[in-house]
Amino acid sequence: MMSPGIAAPELVQTLDDQESEVKQQVLRLLGGKGIVWDFVVRSGSPGEEIVEVADETGADLVVVGSNRHSSLHNLLLGSTAAYLTAHSQAAVLVMRSKAAVGAESVASVKS
């Protein structure tokens, strides 16, 4: 376990590398499209931190992905999407990946 604010140099480098990679991916997707965006990195509860950033920036919409975990998973671990829909002042759009939607469709056809 690590105390807050104390991290191994390897962990810090890995997190920095991931942050850089995500920023590059966003630039590839949104670059030149005239979309205004900010990249914010925080630590803490994801739902609480996202709500706080949305409130601080006056966001109109929060878009979040969902893996559609089971109800038991959500009960034990919580769901960021569920937290956001209950606590965000901004509208919340919950998106699922095409792969998740496609897999669900195949499963329902087999039933």
C-alpha positions as CSV (number, residue, x, y, z in Angstrom):
1,M,0.0,0.0,0.0
2,M,1.1,3.5,-0.7
3,S,0.3,6.7,1.3
4,P,-1.4,9.5,-0.7
5,G,1.2,11.6,-2.4
6,I,3.9,8.9,-2.2
7,A,4.4,6.8,-5.3
8,A,7.1,4.6,-6.7
9,P,8.9,6.3,-9.7
10,E,7.9,3.4,-12.0
11,L,4.3,3.9,-11.1
12,V,4.4,7.7,-11.7
13,Q,6.1,7.1,-15.1
14,T,3.5,4.5,-16.1
15,L,0.7,6.9,-15.2
16,D,2.4,9.8,-17.1
17,D,2.8,7.5,-20.1
18,Q,-0.9,6.5,-20.0
19,E,-1.9,10.2,-19.7
20,S,0.2,11.1,-22.7
21,E,-1.2,8.3,-24.8
22,V,-4.8,9.3,-24.0
23,K,-4.1,12.9,-24.8
24,Q,-2.7,11.8,-28.2
25,Q,-5.7,9.7,-28.9
26,V,-8.1,12.5,-28.2
27,L,-6.1,14.9,-30.4
28,R,-6.3,12.3,-33.2
29,L,-10.0,12.0,-32.8
30,L,-11.0,15.6,-32.1
31,G,-8.1,17.6,-33.7
32,G,-9.3,20.1,-36.3
33,K,-13.0,19.5,-35.5
34,G,-13.5,22.7,-33.6
35,I,-14.5,20.9,-30.4
36,V,-13.4,22.6,-27.2
37,W,-12.2,20.1,-24.6
38,D,-10.1,19.9,-21.4
39,F,-8.1,17.0,-20.1
40,V,-8.4,16.7,-16.3
41,V,-6.6,14.1,-14.2
42,R,-7.6,13.7,-10.6
43,S,-7.5,11.0,-7.9
44,G,-10.3,9.8,-5.8
45,S,-13.7,8.3,-6.4
46,P,-14.4,8.6,-10.1
47,G,-18.0,9.5,-9.8
48,E,-17.4,12.2,-7.2
49,E,-14.5,13.7,-9.1
50,I,-16.4,13.8,-12.4
51,V,-19.3,15.5,-10.7
52,E,-17.0,18.0,-9.1
53,V,-15.2,18.8,-12.4
54,A,-18.6,19.1,-14.2
55,D,-19.8,21.5,-11.5
56,E,-16.6,23.5,-11.5
57,T,-16.6,23.9,-15.3
58,G,-20.3,24.5,-15.7
59,A,-20.6,21.5,-18.0
60,D,-23.9,21.0,-19.9
61,L,-23.3,17.3,-20.6
62,V,-21.3,14.5,-19.0
63,V,-20.7,11.5,-21.4
64,V,-19.6,8.3,-19.7
65,G,-19.0,4.7,-21.0
66,S,-20.6,1.7,-19.4
67,N,-19.6,-1.9,-19.3
68,R,-23.1,-3.0,-18.2
69,H,-21.9,-4.9,-15.2
70,S,-24.3,-7.2,-13.3
71,S,-26.5,-5.8,-10.5
72,L,-24.4,-7.8,-8.0
73,H,-21.2,-6.1,-9.3
74,N,-22.8,-2.7,-9.0
75,L,-24.1,-3.4,-5.5
76,L,-20.7,-4.5,-4.3
77,L,-18.4,-2.1,-6.2
78,G,-20.8,0.7,-7.3
79,S,-21.2,2.1,-10.7
80,T,-19.7,5.4,-11.9
81,A,-22.5,5.8,-14.5
82,A,-25.2,5.2,-11.9
83,Y,-23.5,7.6,-9.5
84,L,-23.3,10.3,-12.2
85,T,-27.0,9.9,-13.1
86,A,-28.0,10.4,-9.5
87,H,-25.6,13.2,-8.5
88,S,-24.7,15.3,-11.6
89,Q,-26.3,18.7,-12.1
90,A,-25.4,18.3,-15.8
91,A,-27.2,15.9,-18.1
92,V,-25.5,12.5,-18.3
93,L,-25.3,10.4,-21.5
94,V,-24.3,6.8,-20.8
95,M,-22.8,5.1,-23.8
96,R,-22.1,1.4,-24.4
97,S,-19.6,0.1,-26.9
98,K,-20.8,-1.3,-30.2
99,A,-19.1,-4.6,-29.2
100,A,-21.1,-4.8,-26.0
101,V,-24.4,-4.0,-27.7
102,G,-23.6,-6.6,-30.5
103,A,-22.8,-9.3,-28.0
104,E,-26.0,-8.6,-26.1
105,S,-28.0,-8.9,-29.3
106,V,-26.4,-12.2,-30.2
107,A,-27.1,-13.6,-26.7
108,S,-30.8,-12.5,-26.9
109,V,-31.2,-14.2,-30.3
110,K,-29.8,-17.5,-28.8
111,S,-32.3,-17.4,-25.9
